[in-house]
Amino acid sequence: MFLSAVWTLILTAPIHCRASIAEQVIHAMTVNTDTNALPFPWDKIRLPETVKPQHYDLLIHPNLTSLTFIGVVQILIELEQDTRAIILHSKNLQISKAQLLGPRHPQDLQISEFEAYEQIALFSDGFTFEKGNHVVHLEFYANLSDSFHGFYKGRYTTNSGEVRTLASTQFEPTHARAAFPCFDEPAFKANFTIRVRRESRHISISNMPKLRTVEMADGLLEDQFDTTVKMSTYLVAFIISDLQSISKKSQHGVEISVYTVPEKISQAEYALNTAVTLLDFYDDYFDIPYPLPKHGEIFLDLAAIPDFQSGAMENWGLSTYRESGLLFDPEKSSSSDKLGITKVIAHELAHQWFGNLVTMQWWNDLWLNEGFAKFMEYVSVNITHPELQVDDYFLEKCFTAMSVDSLTSSHPISTPVENPAEISEMFDDVSYRKGACILNMLRDFLTPEAFKYGIIHYLKTHSYQNTVNAHLWESLTNICTSDELDSGRLKLDGFCSKSRAESPASKWFMEDSVDVQAIMDTWTLQEGFPLITVEVKGQEVTLKQERFLREANSSKTSNFLWQVPLTYITSHCSAVQRFLLKSEKDVLYLPKKVDWIKLNVDLRGYYIVHYKSGGWDALINQLQQDHSVFSSNDRARTELKIPLDKALNLSLYLSKESEIMPVTQGFNELVPLYKLMEKRNMEELENQLKGHLVKLFKTLIDRQSWSDDGSVSERMLRNYLLLFACVRRYPSCISTATRLFQQWKESDGKMWLPTDVSLVVYTEGARTDEGWDFLLEKYKRSVSPSEKWMIKAALSYSPLAHKLQWLLERSIEGEIIKTQDLPSLVISVSKNPKGFKLAWDFLKTNWGKLVKKFDLGSSAISRMAVGVTDQYSTREMLDEVQSFFGSLAQDQGSGLRSVQQALQKIQQNIRWMDRNVPLLKAWLDRNSLIDQEKN
């Protein structure tokens, strides 16, 4: 590759002059992109399939002083037929030179740009690109992005107050095109050879290991990286910074490094050890060595980025994380932090196989990446870190997904998308959480062994390729007749032998003819989930399925039918029984009459159940007599179809409960009831319900110690219960939290607080101006992401409205509170009874800035649209929310799916309040009288 004389002039000029020289030269050189001159030669948002990139040779040179970058890319492309123009992606790039490199001399190309589709066309008047291989040479210039995507600038402040700058990438889903011209669709896989020019005070890292560093003119250094494996553009990554690293080798010989800012390197050790353990697990589980072959050692980098809006990103060989998602401080981080960090690392490392090695063909099947990675978090962590008790938290993911999936604005897991905003909206609870939950259901149905061998078959068959849903279902069907798994280490361990086939656990997979695609198409190609209505008459159990919707009288329930892998236990048989419900109605027969039947054992199925003819009463009686008959998962759900008074009766058993899943789920279903009332000024009923909940959990609250003792689940439950108790002004909790805060404050924050109650103590302290200000100072000085998160949360829980307003204003400035934390902060303030109006006004006032910063359709924008409004329950607020979003232009979000979800949730709340407030008041009054009579 060579640079033009002008480009060399730019690169070799003094650093402080480069930006201005580049701007002048580019202004003079930039090819005319006036699209009015000629019609753009392509009219589709998807690129032509007849032009395929094979290899990119990319040079990137950022200037961290002027916050600009220049670059050169040569793309080897294969044309499957003659064409007059080559269409590819480019966004916000000024292209100064375009050439077709030939055997004798390069041919200059013209450029036409179509900004609406983020595409450019390369052509030359009267010239035809002939079928075969060609090399295109492009030189370009741009500013580092102000957002959190593309090639963007970040900064952090050292303990001494020095502000340092770095540049990093976030290309998923459609932002590689903002860093270099490319074929920015997942199916256009290619190899990448990357070079980065930098100053000596920085380092650079990329997807592959550095082969060499070459000294350039004016003291610049050029890092030259090994060529990548064949991969999609959204997985390309490079970082220029002063990050430092620690390293360790896995059992399989992979050199793993964790990068972070220098002052936080001591917090990298847990992530490093966790990554080593998890990568070894995946290497064995998938029976495919970590797939980055290269010259010399195999390696994997994990980098904590100070400014990072997503949770993490699976760039191949260089996964990137929020600092709070990677760094663990043994003195300041809680058990919840440890669980979260472990799961995030597990998720991103699972992507090295699911997503990177095998990639979805198009974004409509994003769940093949994200659903699998979310599911594998739990499979891997359950085995590698059993002390974290990760299974206790899987159900919450399914409940969250169902909350969205029960609205008519939901979408199928696999759903058509075209433009970048629609693609961004796919990164939601349906793709991630519902995807994981239906995989968990399928695994339970096929048996874990059969499921494992099926996904190994899938990965081996489609390595370095792109897939659609059907490829996965094919791999999970008839694996015992496949001979493709006989290679490598895997020999199926006798799974397909006759004796194994006869075992009860293998019944569904081995003995019955299972059409996995027929089953799973019903779960991926239509939105929603079924409500199974059960009626027992003697030994006959009548089953009926229909789509569950929260909206009354919806017409969208028709023609929805699932193949449902039902499981059940009865009062006479605790062994799990199975039944595949394929039709709208069916009957199963029991060997004898039973007192009760419980469907969806351990809640592994993605459906809910309603019991008719006394079925609920029988289960309530059993719970009150001996709740241990049911697993903690089975005790974790008050089904959504029953009347409120019956659901409240069912919840009374919680006074005897001590397991985290049923307790937290009880809170998740009961707390939102009074949160609706907080926004309606229904103080009397609100306080009555709050008092009932404190009384319901009083015994469990009183048992909690203010320590870090116990298992991870016990410690997380302690934080949950004590925070609830203090916020509800439970006297013993208030006195302990107040005392601890005063002692901590008097020690100037040097006194050690048990990490699992720190949030409770901070939250109590933030109730006064003096305490709030003290916490803010500690926030500014802290180098622990975990401690900063807890203090920020406590500040947002404060009842001091003027402080909440200040917090919102500072977060959009990004000086004290980083802008990456703004979405979660706005949502947190919106849940605060003293802050919900402030959060809504802030969202309306700053909507345009937020869309520009976080990107239209992003999960950040979607979460704010829904999270700030989902506790409103009056027609006045519905009209106000509808009016605001309705006034927006299409490119500002008026058509977002999340806006429809927000409006539907408010409508749902209005209906719930109209229907249930009298019922709730009567039940609380009756329950209060019963308690008085007992006393």
N, C-alpha and C positions, 0 to 999 in steps of 0.2 A: 504494500500500500504506500502511496506517496501523498504528500500535501502540496497544495498549490503554493506558489511563492508568496501570495498574499496571506494565505493561512499561516504559513511559517512566520511571516512578519508579526502576525497577531500573537502567536504562541511564544515568540522570543522577545517580545517587547517587555519593558519593565512592568511588574505586576500592576502597579497603580494606573498604568496607561492602557492596559489590554481591553478593558470593557469599552472605553470610548473609541479606541481604534476599531474594534470589532463592529461597533454600532455604525460607525461611519462607512466602513467598507461594505457591510451588509446592506446598508441603505442604498449604496451605489450599485451593488452587485445583484441584489435579490431579483430572481426571475419574476417577471410580471405574472401575478396570479389573479388577474382580473377575470373573474368567471363570466362577466358579461360579454367578453370578446367572443367566446365560443361556448356552446353548451357542454356541460361536463359529460364525458363519454361513458358514464355508468350511472344507473338510476336506482340501484338497490343498496340497502344499508349493509348487507353482507357482501364480502369481497367475492370476485369471480373465483371459481374453484379450478380454473384452468391454469392459473399461475401459482406455483408453489415455491416458497423459499426453502433452500437447502442449508445455507450457511450464512451467518452474519459475522463480519469482521468489524468490530465496533471500537472506536476510540472516543473516550469521553474526557473532557477537561473542564472541571468546575473551578470557578474563582470564588473562594469563600469570603473575599473582601467585597467584590462588586455584586456578589450573589447572582452571578450569571454562569452559563456554561456554553462551551462550543463542542462540536462533535463531528466525527466523520464516520460513515458507515458504508461498507461495501457488502452488497447482498448477492449471493449466488442464487439465482432463481431458475426454475425449470418451467418452460412453457409447454403445455400439452397441445397447443395449436397456435397458429399464427395470430398475432393481435396487433392492433394499431396503437394501443396504450396499455401501460402497466398501472393497475390501480392498487394502492396500498394506503395505510393509515398515517396521518400526521396531525397533531393537534398543538396549536400555539407555538409551532416551530417556524423560524425564519430560515428558509433553505436558500443558500447562496450559490450552490452549484449542484447540477445534476448531470451525470454523464453515463453513457453506456461504454464500458471498457471493452475494447476489441483487441485483436492480435497485433494490429499495427498502431493505431492511435485511438484515443477516446473520442466518442461522438457526443457533443453537447445535446442535452435534452431540455425541452420546455416543460414547465409545470403548470398544471391547472389545479386549483384547490376548490373543494366543496366543503365549506366549514360545517354545514348542518350535519353531514355524515362523517365529519372528521377524516375525510379522504383527500388524497391527492392523486392526480393522473400524470404519468411521465410519458411524453410522446415527442415526436419530431415530425414536422410537416412532410408528408409524402413518404414517410418511412414506416416499414412494417417490421415488428419484432418476429423473427421466424421461430418456429417450433424448435425446442432444444434448450440448452443451458446458456445463460447470460449472466454478466456481472454488472450491477448497477452501483454507481458511486454517488453518494450524496454528502454534502457538507452543510452544516446547520448551526443555528445559534438560538438561545432562548434565555429567559430569566429562570432561576430556580423558583419553583412553585411556592406560593404563599399558603397553599392548602396542605393537607396531609396525604396527598396522592401525587403520582408522577414522580419526577425527580425534584425533591423539595428540600427546603432549608429547615434546619432545626437549631436550637441553641440550648445551652444550660449555663448555670451560674456556679462557679466554684465556691468553696468555703470562704475564700478570700474576697469574693465579690466580683471576680473577673467573669465576663460573659464570653463564652466560647461558642463558635459556630461549627456546624457539621452539615453534610448533605447526605441524604439517604433516599431510598426508593420505596414506593408502594405502588405496584403496577396492577394488581388484581382489582377489578376485573378488566378495565379497558383503558389503562393509563400508561402502558409502555409507549404508546404512540405520542405521549407528551414528552418523552425523553429522547426518542430517536424514531425516524421513519421506519415503519415495520408492518408486517402482516399480522395485525393484533387480534387474532382469533385463535381459540385454543386448539383447533384442528390443524393449524399451520405450524407444526412442530419443525424445529431446525436445530442445528448446532450453533453455538455462539463462542467466538473467540474475542475476549474483552481486554482492552487496555485502558488504564486510567492514568492520567497525568495529574500530578499534585505537587505541592510544596513539601519540603523536607520535614516540616513540623507536623505533618499529618501522616496517617497511614491510609491505605485503601484495602478493602476486602470485597470479594465478589463470590459468585456461585462456586467457583473452582479455586484450587490452590494457586498461589503465585509461583510462576516458573522462574522469573527473574525481575530485577529492577534495573532499568537503564537510566543513566544520568543524561539529561538533555541540556540545552542551552539555558543560560540564566539560572542555573541551579535547580531547575525543575527535574522531577523524577517521573519515570514512566513505569508503572507496574504492569507486567504482562502475565496474564492468567492463562491457565490451561484451557483447552477447548471443552465445552460442556458436552454432556450427552444430548441426545435429541429431546427437545422440550418446547413447551409453549412459551410465548413471549411474556405472559403474566408472571412467570416464575423467575425471570431475570432479575438480578439484584446487584447493586454496588453501593458501598458506603465509603465516604471520605470524611475522616474524623481524627480525634486523638484518643479513641477508645483503647483500653488495655484488655488483656485476656489472661485467663488461666486455662490449662489444658490437661487432658487425661485420655488414656487409650482404653477402648472397650475390649472385652474378651475376644471379640471378633476382629480386633486389629484396627478399628476406626479411631483416628485421632480427633477427639472432640474438644472444642474450645468454646468458652463463654466470654463474650466481650461486653464491657460496660465502661462508663466514664470512670476515670482513675480513682476518684474518691469513694466509689461504691464497689470496687473490685473485691473487697472482703465479703460482700453479700452474694457472690457468684458461686460459691462452693456447692450449695445445695442443688442448684440447677445443674451444675456440671455432673455431680454424682447421679442425679436423677436421669439426666439424658443418657449417660453411659448405661445404666440399668435398663432403661426403656428401649434403647436402640438394640441392645442384645436380645431383649424379649421379642421385638418385632422381627429381627433377623431369623430367629428360630421359629416363631409362630407362622410367618408367611413362607418359610422355607425358601426365601430368596435373599441372598446377601444384600446389605444396604447398597442400593444401585447407583453408585457413582464411580464407575471404573475410571482410572486415570493413570498417568505416568507417576510411578512412585506410590506414596501412601494414600490410603483412603481417608477422607476427612469429613467433618461436619462442624459448622459454626453456628452458634446461637448468639444473637446480639440484642442487648437491651438498649432501645432508642429513647432518648429523653423526650422527644416530641413524636408521639405515635398514637394515632386515633383508634385504630383497630385494636383488638385484643392481642393478636399475633398474626404472622404471615409465614406461609410454608415455603418460601423461595427455596429452590432445590440447592441444598448444600449450605445455604445461609438463611436460616429462619430468623425472623425479626420479631421483637416483642416489646410491649410496654414494659417499663421498668417494674411496675407492680406485678406483671405477669411472669417475671423471671428472677427477680432478686429477693432473697430471703435473709432477713436479719434475725439471728437466733434470739437476740435480746428484745426485739420490738415486734416481730411478726407473730401472728396468731396461728392457731391450728387451722383456722379457716383459710388463712393465706397459704399455708403449706399445701393444703388440699387443692386450692385453686391453681397454684403454680405447677404442681404435679400434673394436674389434668390438662393445663394449657400445653405443657411440653409434650405430654402423651398425644394430644391432638395434632400438634404440628409434625411430630415425628411419624405418626400414622400416615400423614399426607405424603411423606416421601415415597410411599407405595401407592396409597389411594389418592390420586390427584396428580402426582408428579410422574410416577412410572406409568400408570394407567390414568388417562385423563378423559373427562366427559367430552363428547363430540362438540356440544354447544351448551350454552349456559342454561338452557331449559332443563337439563339434567344435572344441575349443580349439586343436587343432593347425593349423587354418586361420589362426589368429593366430600362434601361437608357432613352429610348424614352418617357416612361411614367413619369419618374421623371422630365425630362426636360419639358414636357408638363404641369405637375402639378405645376412647379414653377410659371407659368403664371396664372393658374387658382387660386391658393391659394393667391399669392401676390396681384393679382387684387382685391380680396375680402378683404383681411386683411390689406393691405397697399395701398388703392386707391390713396393716395397722390404721390406714386412713379410712377404712370402712366405706369405700366409695359407693357401694351398692345402695347405701342409705339415701343417696341423693339423686339416683337415676329417675325415680318416679316424678320428682318435681319437674323435670324436663318435659315429661309427657303431659302433665297437668297444664303446664304453661302453653304447650303446643295446642292442646285441646281448647284452651280459652280462645285462641285466635281461630282455630279450625271450626269452631261452632258458630261462626259468623258467616253470613252469605257472601261477605267480601273476601273470604278465604280463597285459596287457589289450589289446584292439584300440585302434588310434589313435583311432577314433571309438567311444565306448562310453557306455552310458547312465549318467547321474549325476543325483542329485536334491538331496540335502541339502548344506549348506556344506562338511562334512568331505570328502564324496565329490568335490565340485567342486575343493576345494583339492588333493586327491590327483592331479588331472589335470595339475597343473603339475610334470610329471616327465620323465624321460629319453625316454619313449615319445612324448609330445606334442612335445617340443622336438627331440630329437636324431634319433629315428627319423623323425619328420615331415620334418626337413631332409634326411635321407638318402634317403628314397623320392622326394622332390622332385628331388634331384640325379640319381637313377637315371632318373626320368621325363624330365628335361631332356636327359640324354645320349641317351635313346631317341628323343625327338621331334626332336632337334637344338636347340641354344640359341636359334636364331632363331624357330622355331615355338613353342617354350615361351614366349619373351618376348612374342610377339604374342598368345598365348592368355591370359596373365595380364593383359595390358593390356585385352583384351576383357572379362575377368572384372571388373576394377576399374571400367571405364567403365560396364558394364552394371548393376552393383550398387552404385554410389556411394550413400552415406548409407542403405544398406539392410543387411539381415541375410541370411546365406547358409547353405547346407548343402553337404556334399561334392559333391552332384550338380551344383550350379551351376558349380563349378570345372571338373569334367570336361566339362561341356557347352561351356564356353569354350575348352577345349583340343582340342576335336574339330571338324574341318572348318572351321578358321578361314578357309580360302581361299574358302569360299562365303558368308562373312559380309560384309555391307556396312556393319556398324556401325563398322568401323575407318576408314572413308573420311573421317570428320570429324577435325578437329584437324590436328596436325602429321604424324601417322603415315600413310604411304601404302604400307606393307608393303615398300617398297624393292625391288619386283620379286620378292619371295620366292615369290609364287604363279605366276610366269611359267613357261612350259613348260620353258625352259632350266634354271631353278632346280630344277624338279621332277625333272629327269633327273640331277641331280648326286647322287653316291653318298651325300653327307652327309644328303640329304633323303629317302633311300629309304624309311625307315620311315613318315615322315609323309606323303609326297606320293604314293607309288606304291601302298602297301598300304592296305587299308581298316582303319583303326585305330579300335577302340572303346576309347577311353581309360577310360571308366567301367568297362567289363568288366575291364580290366586292373587298374585302381587300386582297385576295390572289394575285390579279393583281398588287397591290402596294407593297407587301412584298416579293413575290417570284421571281420577275424580277427586274433588275436594271433599273435606269433611270426614266423618266417621259414624259408625252405626250405634244406635241405641238398641240393645237387645232386651225385649220385654219377656219376662219369664212367668209362667203360671203353672203351678203344680197341682194336679188332681190325682191323688193316689200315687200310682207309680208312673204316671204319664206326665211328662214335662213338655209343655207347649212353648215353642220359641218363635219370636217374631222380630224381624229387624226393620229399622227405618233410619233415615238420616237424622242425627240429633242436631237441632238448631235452637239457639236461644231465642230467636225472634219468633213471635207468635204468628200463626197463620201464614207462614212463608210458603210460597209456591215452589221453592227450590228443593223440596223434599222428594218430589216425584222422580221415579226412574233411577233412584240410587240403590244399588245392590252390591254387597260385598261378599266375598268368600271369607268367612270368619272362623279362624281356628280357635274354637271355644275350649276352655278348660273348666273343670268344676270339681268341688268336693261336696260331701253331704254330711249330715249329722251321724251317719252310720259308716262312712268310709272317708278316711283322711288321705287316701292315695289319690293322686291327681288323675282324673278321667278326661278324655278328649273327644271332641265332636266337631266335625267340619260342617258349618252351616253355609250351604251354597244358595239357598232359596230364600224368598221373603219369609216363609213360614215352614216350620218343620217340627217334628216331635222326637224326643228321645225317651227311652224307657229305662226306669230304674229297677234293679232286682228286688227292691222292697220299698215300702213306704218310709218316708223320712220326715224328721221334724223341720229341717231346713235344707236348702241347697244354696251354695255360694259359687257363683260363676266368676270367671276371670281370676284364677288363682294367682296370688302374688302380684296381681295387676300387670301381668306381662303382655296382655292383649291391649291393642289400641282401640278400645270400645268401652262403653259404659253399660250398666245393667240396671233395669228396673224390675222389681218383683211385685206381682199382683197377688190378690187374694190372700193377704196376711203374710206374704213372704218377707216383707220388711219387718213386721212385728216379731216374727220368729228370730230374725237375725239380731234385732235390738235386744230381745230377751237373752239370747246367747251371749252377746257382748256384756250385758250387765251381770250375768251369772258367772261367766268365766271367759274373759276376752282373750286369754292365752290360747284358746282353741284355734284362733286365726293368727296368721303371721302378722308381723308389724306392718308389712306392705298392705295386707288385706284390711287392716284396721285404719288405713290412711285415707280412706275416701268416703265422704258423704256423697252418694250419687246425686246427680243434678236434677233428676226428674221428680223426686218426692216432694210433697208439700213442706213448707218451711217448719211448721211445728213438729213434723215427724223427723226432719233432719236435726232439729234442735234436741229432740228427745234422744236421738241416736248419739249426739255429741256429748251427752251427760256422762257417758262412761269414761270420757277423757280425764275425769278427776282421779281415775285409778291408773292412768297411762304414764309411762316413763320413757318409751322409745322415741327417738328423735323424729322418725318419719311421720307417725300418726299425730304427734304433738304439733310439729311445725305445719303439717297440712291442715290440722284443726284451726290453727291460727290463720293460715292462708285463706280459709273459707269463712271464718267468723269476723276477723278484723275488718275486711273490706265493707262489712255491713255498717259498722259505725263510722268508717271513713266517708261513706256516702252522706251520713247525717251531719258530719262536721262541715260539709259544704252547703248545708241547708239550714243551719241555725236551729237544729232540733235538739237543743241542749239536754232537755230532761230525759228523752228517750235514749239519746247518745250516752249519757252518763249511766243510765240504768243498764244498758248493754255492756258498757265497759266494766261496771261493777260486777256483773255476772261473770265475765270472762276472768277477772282477777280471782273471784271466788272459785271458779272452776279449776284454775291452775294453782291455787294458793298452796296446797300441800307440796306440789312439785317446786314451786318458787322458794318456799321456805327451806327446802332440802339443799339448795344450791350453796356451795362455798365460793368465796371470792378468791379463787386460786386458779392454777393451771393443772390441777390434778385430774386424772381420769383419762378415758379413751378420747379419741378425736371427736367422736359423735357426742359424747357426754360434755366435752368442753364447748363444742359449738352450740349445743342445746342450752348450756349455762349462759352464754352470751345472749342468746335469743330471749330466754326467760327473764333475765335480770334487766335487759334493756326494755322489754315490755313492761315490767313491773315499775321501773323508775319513771318511764314516760307516762304511765297511768297513775303516778304519784302514790305508789304503795309505800307506806311510811318506813318500814324497816329497810327497804331498798334505798330510799332517798337518804336516810341517815348514814348508811355505810358509804354510799357513793360520794356524798358531800364531804365526809371525813377524809376519805382517800384523796379526793381532789385537793382539799386544802393542804394536806401533807405533801402531796406532789408539787403543788404550786409553791409552798414555802421552801421546798428543796430546789426551787428553780428548775423543776422538771428532771432533776437528777435521780430522784427516788425511783427505784424499779417498781413498776406496776405489773401484776399478772397480765400477760398479753390478751388473755381471753375475756378479761373484764375491762380492759383499757377503754374501749369504745363507750361502755356504760358510764365510766367515771368522767370521761371527756364530755359526754352529752349532758351530764348533770352540771358540770362546770360551766358549760356554754349558756346556761340559763341567765347569767348575770353579765352586765357590760364588762365588768372587770375580768371575770373568768374568760369571757369570749375573746377579749383583747389579748390576754395571756396565751391562750391557745393559738391565736393567729401568729403571734411571735414565734412560738415553738414550731408551727407549721413552716414558717419561712426558713428556719434554721435547720430543720430536720433533713437528713440525707437518707432516711429510711422510707421507701415508697409505701410500706405497710403502715407506718406511723402516720405519714402524711394523709393516707386515705382515711384512717380512722378520725383524725382531727377534722379533716374536711367534712366528713359525714356529720360529726358532732356539731360543727358550726352551722350546717344546713338544717339540723333538727331544732335549733334554738327558737324559742318563742319571741325573740326580739326582732320585730319586723324591719326596723331600720338597719339592723345588721344583715339580714337576709337580702335586702335591697342592695347594700354595699357589695355583698358577696357576688351577686349576679353581675353587677356592673364591672367589677374587677376581673371576673372570669372571661368576659368577652375581650378585655384588653390584653389578657394573657401574660401580664407581668408577674403578679403574685400567685394567682391560681392559673395553672396552665390551661389554655383553650381546649386541649384534648379532653380535659375533665368537665368541660361545660355541659355536654348532654346529660351526664349522670347527675351533675349538680342541679340543673334546672328541674329535672324530674324529682329529685329529692326534696327540693324546696316546694314543689307543687303538691307533695304529699303532706306537707306541714300545714296544719289548720291556720297558722298565722301567715302562711306564705303562698297559698295556692293562687290568690289573685295577682300577687306580684309576679309569679312564674308565668301566668297566662299573658299578662301585659308585656312582660319581657319578651316572650316568644313572638307576639304580634309585632312589637316594635322592631325587633332585630331579625325577623324572618329572612329578609333578603341577604343580610350578612351571613347568616347561618348556612343558607343554601350555598352561597359562594365558598364558604370555608369548608363545609363538610360534604358537599356534592349532592345534587338532586337524586333522590332515591336511595341514598345511603342509609345504613342501619341507624346512624346517629340522628338523621332527620326523621326517620320513621319512628324511632323510639320516643323522640320529643313530641311529635305530633300526637301520638297515642298516650304516652305517659303523662303529659301535662293535663290532659282533658278527661282521662278515663274514670275519674271519680265525680264528675258532674252528673247531676240527676234532675235538673230542672229544665223546663221548656225554654226558659229565658236564656240559659247558657247554651242549650242546643242551637237556638236561633243565632246567638252571638258567634259560636264556633262555625256554624254553617255559613254565616255571612262573611266571616273573615276568609276562610279557605275558598269560598266561592268567588271572592273578589280577586283572587290571585290569577295570574296568567298561567298558561299551561307549562311554560318553562320555569315557573316558580313553584309548581307543585300542586296545582288545583286538581290534577287527575291522579295523584298518587294513591296507591292502594291503602296506604296507612291513613290517609285522610278519610277514606270510606270506613275504615275500621274504627277510627276515632268517633265518627258520627254514629255508627251502629252501636258502639259501646254506651254512648250517652243515652241513645234511645232505649237500649236494653235496661240501663239503670232506671230510667223514668218508669218503664213498665214494672220493673221489680218493686220500686218504692210504692207505686200506686196499688199494687196487688198485695204487698206483704207488710207494710207498716202497721196496719191494724192487727194483723195476725201476730207480728212480733211483740207488739205492746201487750196483747192479751196473754201471750205465752210467758213473757217476763213477769207480768203481774201474778199469774197463776203460780209460776215457779217460786216467786218470792213468798207467796202465802204458804206454800208447801214447806219452805225452809223455816218460816216462822213457827209453823205448827210443830216441826221437828224439834225446834229449840224450846 
